[in-house]
Amino acid sequence: MHKKVLSEQVLYYGDVKMPEGWEVNPLNLCKQLFDSLYHEKDFHFCKDWDKVNTYVREHIRIKHNVSIENKDSWANAYIPNEKTETLSHVDPMNLDDSADLVLLYGINTLDCRIKINFDDNKKKGKVWNIYLKKNMFVMFPSTNTYSIENNQKNSLNFIQTITYERI
């Protein structure tokens, strides 16, 4: 008997564990987010964003032998009790230029649920739920749709999104 895997959906998640003295400063990321919103411009590079991005890219390459490069990046603030519509980062009319992976990083999050939709062969419409905590990430194929729920009542949740292409 032989086995051949034809398709596999992999999700990566965990905490961004930086060495002492190199921790990610969420205030710098939030400042960058507000700056981009106020000036109506794209999210620009900052050292703390680079720490998160480098951590994820290097760890996924070393631990899982997956090489990725950045495609796009932005951050959002979610008001208390906000629930997004279903989100997608794939252009079905231009799959070649669409991102391969989506990363959500909890800049400053509390009681924030990510609902990732997927199909498991003939079992359609399945959902995997994960709570995105501060300094945690979840990365999944861009062909999966998802939604974000800020379930707490008192403060904003800040999430950094980075899309990647496999190389």
Residue pairs with C-beta under 8 A, 6 or more apart in sequence:
9 118
9 140
9 141
9 144
10 64
10 140
10 141
11 116
11 128
11 138
11 139
11 140
12 60
12 64
12 137
12 138
12 139
12 140
13 130
13 136
13 137
13 138
13 139
14 136
14 137
15 133
15 135
15 136
15 137
16 24
16 51
16 52
16 55
16 56
16 105
16 135
16 136
16 137
17 55
18 24
18 51
18 55
22 51
24 48
24 51
24 52
24 135
25 48
26 48
26 107
26 108
26 134
26 135
26 158
28 46
28 47
28 48
29 46
29 48
29 49
29 75
29 107
29 158
29 160
30 107
30 108
30 158
32 43
32 44
32 46
32 48
32 49
32 75
33 43
33 75
33 76
33 77
33 107
33 158
35 44
36 42
36 43
36 44
36 74
36 75
37 77
42 74
43 49
43 73
43 74
43 75
49 73
49 160
52 105
52 137
52 160
52 162
53 70
53 73
53 162
56 103
56 105
56 137
56 139
56 162
57 68
57 69
57 164
60 66
60 68
60 139
61 67
61 68
66 166
67 166
67 167
68 100
68 101
68 164
68 165
68 166
68 167
69 164
69 165
69 167
70 162
70 163
70 164
71 99
71 163
71 164
71 165
72 99
72 162
72 163
73 160
73 161
73 162
73 163
74 160
74 161
75 107
75 158
75 159
75 160
75 161
76 158
76 159
76 161
77 156
77 157
77 158
78 84
78 112
78 148
78 150
78 156
78 157
78 158
78 159
79 150
79 156
80 150
80 152
80 153
80 154
80 155
80 156
81 150
81 151
81 152
81 153
82 148
82 149
82 150
83 147
83 148
83 149
83 150
84 147
84 148
84 149
85 147
86 117
86 145
86 146
86 147
87 145
87 146
87 147
87 148
88 142
88 145
89 98
89 99
89 102
89 142
89 163
90 98
90 99
90 142
90 143
91 97
91 98
98 142
99 142
99 163
99 164
99 165
100 141
100 142
100 164
100 165
100 166
101 139
101 140
101 141
101 142
101 163
101 164
101 165
101 166
102 139
102 140
102 141
102 142
102 144
102 146
102 161
102 162
102 163
102 164
103 137
103 138
103 139
103 160
103 161
103 162
103 163
103 164
104 114
104 132
104 137
104 138
104 139
104 148
104 159
104 160
104 161
105 136
105 137
105 159
105 160
105 161
105 162
106 112
106 132
106 133
106 134
106 135
106 136
106 137
106 157
106 158
106 159
107 134
107 158
107 159
107 160
108 134
108 156
108 157
108 158
109 132
109 133
109 134
109 136
109 157
109 158
109 159
110 133
110 134
110 152
110 155
110 157
111 131
111 150
111 151
111 152
112 131
112 132
112 133
112 148
112 149
112 150
112 151
112 152
112 157
112 159
113 129
113 130
113 131
113 132
113 148
113 149
113 151
114 129
114 130
114 131
114 132
114 138
114 146
114 147
114 148
114 149
115 127
115 128
115 129
115 146
115 147
115 148
115 149
116 127
116 128
116 129
116 130
116 138
116 140
116 144
116 145
116 146
117 125
117 126
117 127
117 144
117 145
117 146
118 126
118 127
118 128
118 144
119 125
119 126
120 126
130 138
132 138
132 148
132 159
139 164
140 146
142 163
148 157
148 159
150 156
150 157
